[in-house]
Amino acid sequence: MDRQPVNSSMITSIGYDPENGTLEIEFKSDSSIWDYFDFPEHMWNEFLCCESHGKYWHANIKKRFREARVG
């Protein structure tokens, strides 16, 4: 999946596949990459444009979607 860099102290890059509703996040702390499944496209648009990606992740994504470490 193609990811784009974001200006965040916690997250390196984010990407989204609208065909299968998968969000992908690369974290700075350990360079891990996680996929979040059944992620709605409207939330992707919010996440993409939010002021703080880390705060958005904590408030709206963490432990709310099925997830898997992929890298």
Biopython code that builds the backbone (N, CA, C, O; Angstrom):
import numpy as np
from Bio.PDB.StructureBuilder import StructureBuilder

atoms = [
    (1, "MET", "N", (0.848, -1.178, 0.000)),
    (1, "MET", "CA", (0.000, 0.000, 0.000)),
    (1, "MET", "C", (0.892, 1.238, 0.000)),
    (1, "MET", "O", (1.904, 1.288, 0.698)),
    (2, "ASP", "N", (0.508, 2.221, -0.780)),
    (2, "ASP", "CA", (1.234, 3.483, -0.795)),
    (2, "ASP", "C", (0.829, 4.292, 0.433)),
    (2, "ASP", "O", (-0.354, 4.473, 0.722)),
    (3, "ARG", "N", (1.838, 4.769, 1.141)),
    (3, "ARG", "CA", (1.588, 5.640, 2.289)),
    (3, "ARG", "C", (2.207, 7.000, 2.011)),
    (3, "ARG", "O", (3.145, 7.124, 1.223)),
    (4, "GLN", "N", (1.673, 8.003, 2.664)),
    (4, "GLN", "CA", (2.233, 9.340, 2.521)),
    (4, "GLN", "C", (2.738, 9.810, 3.877)),
    (4, "GLN", "O", (2.135, 9.513, 4.908)),
    (5, "PRO", "N", (3.841, 10.541, 3.873)),
    (5, "PRO", "CA", (4.383, 11.038, 5.145)),
    (5, "PRO", "C", (3.451, 12.064, 5.768)),
    (5, "PRO", "O", (2.766, 12.806, 5.064)),
    (6, "VAL", "N", (3.433, 12.097, 7.101)),
    (6, "VAL", "CA", (2.646, 13.087, 7.832)),
    (6, "VAL", "C", (3.547, 13.786, 8.844)),
    (6, "VAL", "O", (4.564, 13.242, 9.275)),
    (7, "ASN", "N", (3.159, 14.984, 9.209)),
    (7, "ASN", "CA", (3.896, 15.758, 10.193)),
    (7, "ASN", "C", (3.357, 15.404, 11.578)),
    (7, "ASN", "O", (2.392, 16.007, 12.047)),
    (8, "SER", "N", (3.980, 14.432, 12.223)),
    (8, "SER", "CA", (3.507, 13.933, 13.511)),
    (8, "SER", "C", (4.702, 13.446, 14.323)),
    (8, "SER", "O", (5.662, 12.912, 13.768)),
    (9, "SER", "N", (4.637, 13.630, 15.623)),
    (9, "SER", "CA", (5.705, 13.126, 16.480)),
    (9, "SER", "C", (5.565, 11.632, 16.736)),
    (9, "SER", "O", (6.498, 10.998, 17.231)),
    (10, "MET", "N", (4.415, 11.067, 16.407)),
    (10, "MET", "CA", (4.131, 9.665, 16.701)),
    (10, "MET", "C", (4.057, 8.775, 15.457)),
    (10, "MET", "O", (4.392, 7.591, 15.512)),
    (11, "ILE", "N", (3.618, 9.354, 14.342)),
    (11, "ILE", "CA", (3.326, 8.587, 13.136)),
    (11, "ILE", "C", (4.207, 9.073, 11.992)),
    (11, "ILE", "O", (4.339, 10.275, 11.763)),
    (12, "THR", "N", (4.809, 8.123, 11.275)),
    (12, "THR", "CA", (5.667, 8.454, 10.143)),
    (12, "THR", "C", (4.860, 8.647, 8.867)),
    (12, "THR", "O", (5.040, 9.633, 8.153)),
    (13, "SER", "N", (3.954, 7.684, 8.581)),
    (13, "SER", "CA", (3.192, 7.744, 7.335)),
    (13, "SER", "C", (1.859, 7.022, 7.495)),
    (13, "SER", "O", (1.685, 6.175, 8.371)),
    (14, "ILE", "N", (0.913, 7.392, 6.608)),
    (14, "ILE", "CA", (-0.412, 6.776, 6.613)),
    (14, "ILE", "C", (-0.846, 6.494, 5.179)),
    (14, "ILE", "O", (-0.442, 7.187, 4.245)),
    (15, "GLY", "N", (-1.673, 5.471, 5.023)),
    (15, "GLY", "CA", (-2.216, 5.136, 3.716)),
    (15, "GLY", "C", (-3.580, 4.500, 3.870)),
    (15, "GLY", "O", (-3.947, 4.041, 4.952)),
    (16, "TYR", "N", (-4.328, 4.477, 2.780)),
    (16, "TYR", "CA", (-5.686, 3.938, 2.830)),
    (16, "TYR", "C", (-6.018, 3.273, 1.514)),
    (16, "TYR", "O", (-5.731, 3.808, 0.443)),
    (17, "ASP", "N", (-6.627, 2.099, 1.602)),
    (17, "ASP", "CA", (-7.117, 1.384, 0.431)),
    (17, "ASP", "C", (-8.643, 1.386, 0.480)),
    (17, "ASP", "O", (-9.232, 0.620, 1.242)),
    (18, "PRO", "N", (-9.291, 2.232, -0.318)),
    (18, "PRO", "CA", (-10.747, 2.325, -0.253)),
    (18, "PRO", "C", (-11.473, 1.078, -0.749)),
    (18, "PRO", "O", (-12.623, 0.846, -0.376)),
    (19, "GLU", "N", (-10.821, 0.280, -1.578)),
    (19, "GLU", "CA", (-11.479, -0.926, -2.101)),
    (19, "GLU", "C", (-11.777, -1.936, -1.004)),
    (19, "GLU", "O", (-12.807, -2.610, -1.044)),
    (20, "ASN", "N", (-10.881, -2.047, -0.018)),
    (20, "ASN", "CA", (-11.143, -3.012, 1.062)),
    (20, "ASN", "C", (-11.232, -2.337, 2.431)),
    (20, "ASN", "O", (-11.319, -3.024, 3.449)),
    (21, "GLY", "N", (-11.211, -1.005, 2.469)),
    (21, "GLY", "CA", (-11.390, -0.285, 3.728)),
    (21, "GLY", "C", (-10.268, -0.504, 4.720)),
    (21, "GLY", "O", (-10.513, -0.615, 5.921)),
    (22, "THR", "N", (-9.035, -0.568, 4.227)),
    (22, "THR", "CA", (-7.899, -0.804, 5.109)),
    (22, "THR", "C", (-7.065, 0.462, 5.271)),
    (22, "THR", "O", (-6.619, 1.072, 4.299)),
    (23, "LEU", "N", (-6.874, 0.827, 6.518)),
    (23, "LEU", "CA", (-5.995, 1.935, 6.884)),
    (23, "LEU", "C", (-4.647, 1.346, 7.281)),
    (23, "LEU", "O", (-4.599, 0.339, 7.988)),
    (24, "GLU", "N", (-3.559, 1.954, 6.840)),
    (24, "GLU", "CA", (-2.225, 1.493, 7.215)),
    (24, "GLU", "C", (-1.459, 2.645, 7.841)),
    (24, "GLU", "O", (-1.432, 3.754, 7.306)),
    (25, "ILE", "N", (-0.831, 2.368, 8.989)),
    (25, "ILE", "CA", (-0.084, 3.388, 9.718)),
    (25, "ILE", "C", (1.310, 2.864, 10.040)),
    (25, "ILE", "O", (1.466, 1.744, 10.526)),
    (26, "GLU", "N", (2.317, 3.681, 9.765)),
    (26, "GLU", "CA", (3.688, 3.390, 10.174)),
    (26, "GLU", "C", (4.004, 4.286, 11.367)),
    (26, "GLU", "O", (3.901, 5.510, 11.284)),
    (27, "PHE", "N", (4.392, 3.657, 12.483)),
    (27, "PHE", "CA", (4.667, 4.388, 13.716)),
    (27, "PHE", "C", (6.159, 4.686, 13.853)),
    (27, "PHE", "O", (7.000, 3.887, 13.442)),
    (28, "LYS", "N", (6.476, 5.836, 14.431)),
    (28, "LYS", "CA", (7.866, 6.261, 14.579)),
    (28, "LYS", "C", (8.619, 5.478, 15.649)),
    (28, "LYS", "O", (9.801, 5.181, 15.473)),
    (29, "SER", "N", (7.961, 5.142, 16.745)),
    (29, "SER", "CA", (8.657, 4.580, 17.903)),
    (29, "SER", "C", (9.472, 3.335, 17.574)),
    (29, "SER", "O", (10.604, 3.194, 18.038)),
    (30, "ASP", "N", (8.906, 2.436, 16.781)),
    (30, "ASP", "CA", (9.610, 1.187, 16.465)),
    (30, "ASP", "C", (9.550, 0.842, 14.979)),
    (30, "ASP", "O", (9.890, -0.272, 14.581)),
    (31, "SER", "N", (9.123, 1.788, 14.172)),
    (31, "SER", "CA", (8.967, 1.618, 12.719)),
    (31, "SER", "C", (7.989, 0.504, 12.354)),
    (31, "SER", "O", (8.021, -0.013, 11.237)),
    (32, "SER", "N", (7.121, 0.136, 13.295)),
    (32, "SER", "CA", (6.131, -0.897, 13.010)),
    (32, "SER", "C", (5.062, -0.351, 12.072)),
    (32, "SER", "O", (4.794, 0.850, 12.038)),
    (33, "ILE", "N", (4.461, -1.260, 11.314)),
    (33, "ILE", "CA", (3.384, -0.918, 10.387)),
    (33, "ILE", "C", (2.165, -1.750, 10.786)),
    (33, "ILE", "O", (2.247, -2.970, 10.934)),
    (34, "TRP", "N", (1.054, -1.073, 10.954)),
    (34, "TRP", "CA", (-0.189, -1.720, 11.363)),
    (34, "TRP", "C", (-1.288, -1.435, 10.353)),
    (34, "TRP", "O", (-1.398, -0.328, 9.826)),
    (35, "ASP", "N", (-2.104, -2.459, 10.090)),
    (35, "ASP", "CA", (-3.301, -2.310, 9.271)),
    (35, "ASP", "C", (-4.524, -2.320, 10.173)),
    (35, "ASP", "O", (-4.594, -3.083, 11.137)),
    (36, "TYR", "N", (-5.486, -1.466, 9.850)),
    (36, "TYR", "CA", (-6.764, -1.382, 10.555)),
    (36, "TYR", "C", (-7.845, -1.645, 9.519)),
    (36, "TYR", "O", (-7.910, -0.982, 8.483)),
    (37, "PHE", "N", (-8.700, -2.636, 9.821)),
    (37, "PHE", "CA", (-9.648, -3.145, 8.835)),
    (37, "PHE", "C", (-11.044, -2.546, 9.019)),
    (37, "PHE", "O", (-11.421, -2.121, 10.111)),
    (38, "ASP", "N", (-11.798, -2.526, 7.916)),
    (38, "ASP", "CA", (-13.163, -1.992, 7.896)),
    (38, "ASP", "C", (-13.189, -0.533, 8.351)),
    (38, "ASP", "O", (-14.091, -0.105, 9.072)),
    (39, "PHE", "N", (-12.188, 0.212, 7.916)),
    (39, "PHE", "CA", (-12.060, 1.619, 8.275)),
    (39, "PHE", "C", (-12.839, 2.455, 7.263)),
    (39, "PHE", "O", (-12.564, 2.381, 6.065)),
    (40, "PRO", "N", (-13.809, 3.251, 7.726)),
    (40, "PRO", "CA", (-14.658, 4.009, 6.804)),
    (40, "PRO", "C", (-13.898, 5.131, 6.081)),
    (40, "PRO", "O", (-13.008, 5.767, 6.646)),
    (41, "GLU", "N", (-14.267, 5.347, 4.843)),
    (41, "GLU", "CA", (-13.585, 6.356, 4.038)),
    (41, "GLU", "C", (-13.753, 7.766, 4.606)),
    (41, "GLU", "O", (-12.838, 8.584, 4.508)),
    (42, "HIS", "N", (-14.907, 8.055, 5.195)),
    (42, "HIS", "CA", (-15.088, 9.401, 5.768)),
    (42, "HIS", "C", (-14.122, 9.639, 6.928)),
    (42, "HIS", "O", (-13.680, 10.766, 7.151)),
    (43, "MET", "N", (-13.795, 8.575, 7.667)),
    (43, "MET", "CA", (-12.821, 8.719, 8.755)),
    (43, "MET", "C", (-11.407, 8.884, 8.189)),
    (43, "MET", "O", (-10.584, 9.586, 8.777)),
    (44, "TRP", "N", (-11.126, 8.245, 7.061)),
    (44, "TRP", "CA", (-9.830, 8.443, 6.410)),
    (44, "TRP", "C", (-9.657, 9.922, 6.048)),
    (44, "TRP", "O", (-8.595, 10.503, 6.273)),
    (45, "ASN", "N", (-10.701, 10.516, 5.490)),
    (45, "ASN", "CA", (-10.635, 11.930, 5.118)),
    (45, "ASN", "C", (-10.413, 12.815, 6.345)),
    (45, "ASN", "O", (-9.666, 13.792, 6.281)),
    (46, "GLU", "N", (-11.056, 12.476, 7.453)),
    (46, "GLU", "CA", (-10.843, 13.212, 8.705)),
    (46, "GLU", "C", (-9.407, 13.040, 9.188)),
    (46, "GLU", "O", (-8.745, 14.013, 9.550)),
    (47, "PHE", "N", (-8.927, 11.793, 9.192)),
    (47, "PHE", "CA", (-7.585, 11.475, 9.677)),
    (47, "PHE", "C", (-6.527, 12.167, 8.824)),
    (47, "PHE", "O", (-5.549, 12.703, 9.343)),
    (48, "LEU", "N", (-6.733, 12.147, 7.535)),
    (48, "LEU", "CA", (-5.787, 12.746, 6.601)),
    (48, "LEU", "C", (-5.616, 14.247, 6.859)),
    (48, "LEU", "O", (-4.512, 14.777, 6.734)),
    (49, "CYS", "N", (-6.692, 14.921, 7.214)),
    (49, "CYS", "CA", (-6.674, 16.378, 7.348)),
    (49, "CYS", "C", (-6.650, 16.874, 8.793)),
    (49, "CYS", "O", (-6.716, 18.081, 9.025)),
    (50, "CYS", "N", (-6.557, 15.976, 9.757)),
    (50, "CYS", "CA", (-6.649, 16.403, 11.155)),
    (50, "CYS", "C", (-5.409, 17.191, 11.591)),
    (50, "CYS", "O", (-4.355, 17.131, 10.957)),
    (51, "GLU", "N", (-5.566, 17.917, 12.674)),
    (51, "GLU", "CA", (-4.482, 18.740, 13.204)),
    (51, "GLU", "C", (-3.403, 17.880, 13.870)),
    (51, "GLU", "O", (-2.213, 18.173, 13.751)),
    (52, "SER", "N", (-3.822, 16.813, 14.573)),
    (52, "SER", "CA", (-2.869, 15.934, 15.246)),
    (52, "SER", "C", (-3.212, 14.474, 14.940)),
    (52, "SER", "O", (-4.232, 13.959, 15.395)),
    (53, "HIS", "N", (-2.352, 13.820, 14.167)),
    (53, "HIS", "CA", (-2.606, 12.428, 13.801)),
    (53, "HIS", "C", (-2.534, 11.506, 15.018)),
    (53, "HIS", "O", (-3.307, 10.553, 15.115)),
    (54, "GLY", "N", (-1.627, 11.773, 15.933)),
    (54, "GLY", "CA", (-1.514, 10.954, 17.138)),
    (54, "GLY", "C", (-2.752, 11.046, 18.011)),
    (54, "GLY", "O", (-3.248, 10.032, 18.502)),
    (55, "LYS", "N", (-3.251, 12.257, 18.205)),
    (55, "LYS", "CA", (-4.460, 12.443, 19.011)),
    (55, "LYS", "C", (-5.666, 11.799, 18.330)),
    (55, "LYS", "O", (-6.500, 11.188, 18.998)),
    (56, "TYR", "N", (-5.761, 11.931, 17.012)),
    (56, "TYR", "CA", (-6.872, 11.315, 16.284)),
    (56, "TYR", "C", (-6.806, 9.796, 16.421)),
    (56, "TYR", "O", (-7.824, 9.141, 16.642)),
    (57, "TRP", "N", (-5.603, 9.244, 16.289)),
    (57, "TRP", "CA", (-5.440, 7.790, 16.412)),
    (57, "TRP", "C", (-5.895, 7.325, 17.792)),
    (57, "TRP", "O", (-6.641, 6.352, 17.906)),
    (58, "HIS", "N", (-5.449, 8.015, 18.841)),
    (58, "HIS", "CA", (-5.829, 7.623, 20.207)),
    (58, "HIS", "C", (-7.342, 7.726, 20.425)),
    (58, "HIS", "O", (-7.936, 6.846, 21.048)),
    (59, "ALA", "N", (-7.959, 8.778, 19.925)),
    (59, "ALA", "CA", (-9.379, 9.030, 20.192)),
    (59, "ALA", "C", (-10.323, 8.224, 19.317)),
    (59, "ALA", "O", (-11.429, 7.894, 19.747)),
    (60, "ASN", "N", (-9.902, 7.895, 18.081)),
    (60, "ASN", "CA", (-10.863, 7.346, 17.122)),
    (60, "ASN", "C", (-10.497, 6.005, 16.493)),
    (60, "ASN", "O", (-11.352, 5.359, 15.888)),
    (61, "ILE", "N", (-9.249, 5.579, 16.625)),
    (61, "ILE", "CA", (-8.825, 4.369, 15.910)),
    (61, "ILE", "C", (-8.359, 3.274, 16.871)),
    (61, "ILE", "O", (-8.794, 2.128, 16.755)),
    (62, "LYS", "N", (-7.494, 3.608, 17.803)),
    (62, "LYS", "CA", (-6.906, 2.626, 18.720)),
    (62, "LYS", "C", (-7.993, 1.830, 19.434)),
    (62, "LYS", "O", (-8.892, 2.391, 20.061)),
    (63, "LYS", "N", (-7.886, 0.503, 19.321)),
    (63, "LYS", "CA", (-8.786, -0.463, 19.972)),
    (63, "LYS", "C", (-10.239, -0.365, 19.498)),
    (63, "LYS", "O", (-11.137, -0.897, 20.151)),
    (64, "ARG", "N", (-10.476, 0.308, 18.372)),
    (64, "ARG", "CA", (-11.843, 0.408, 17.842)),
    (64, "ARG", "C", (-12.026, -0.365, 16.539)),
    (64, "ARG", "O", (-13.147, -0.567, 16.073)),
    (65, "PHE", "N", (-10.898, -0.794, 15.959)),
    (65, "PHE", "CA", (-10.946, -1.530, 14.696)),
    (65, "PHE", "C", (-10.096, -2.786, 14.817)),
    (65, "PHE", "O", (-9.115, -2.830, 15.559)),
    (66, "ARG", "N", (-10.501, -3.804, 14.066)),
    (66, "ARG", "CA", (-9.680, -5.008, 13.974)),
    (66, "ARG", "C", (-8.345, -4.595, 13.372)),
    (66, "ARG", "O", (-8.304, -3.827, 12.411)),
    (67, "GLU", "N", (-7.256, -5.104, 13.935)),
    (67, "GLU", "CA", (-5.935, -4.656, 13.510)),
    (67, "GLU", "C", (-4.963, -5.818, 13.398)),
    (67, "GLU", "O", (-5.171, -6.884, 13.978)),
    (68, "ALA", "N", (-3.896, -5.592, 12.639)),
    (68, "ALA", "CA", (-2.856, -6.603, 12.503)),
    (68, "ALA", "C", (-1.534, -5.891, 12.195)),
    (68, "ALA", "O", (-1.473, -4.962, 11.389)),
    (69, "ARG", "N", (-0.491, -6.358, 12.862)),
    (69, "ARG", "CA", (0.845, -5.821, 12.548)),
    (69, "ARG", "C", (1.321, -6.484, 11.257)),
    (69, "ARG", "O", (1.315, -7.710, 11.141)),
    (70, "VAL", "N", (1.728, -5.676, 10.303)),
    (70, "VAL", "CA", (2.148, -6.202, 9.004)),
    (70, "VAL", "C", (3.605, -5.890, 8.703)),
    (70, "VAL", "O", (4.124, -6.299, 7.665)),
    (71, "GLY", "N", (4.256, -5.183, 9.582)),
    (71, "GLY", "CA", (5.652, -4.850, 9.367)),
    (71, "GLY", "C", (6.302, -4.289, 10.597)),
    (71, "GLY", "O", (7.487, -3.958, 10.573)),
]
sb = StructureBuilder()
sb.init_structure("model")
sb.init_model(0)
sb.init_chain("A")
sb.init_seg("    ")
for serial, (resi, resn, name, xyz) in enumerate(atoms, 1):
    if name == "N":
        sb.init_residue(resn, " ", resi, " ")
    sb.init_atom(name, np.array(xyz, "f"), 0.0, 1.0, " ", f" {name:<3s}", serial, name[0])
structure = sb.get_structure()
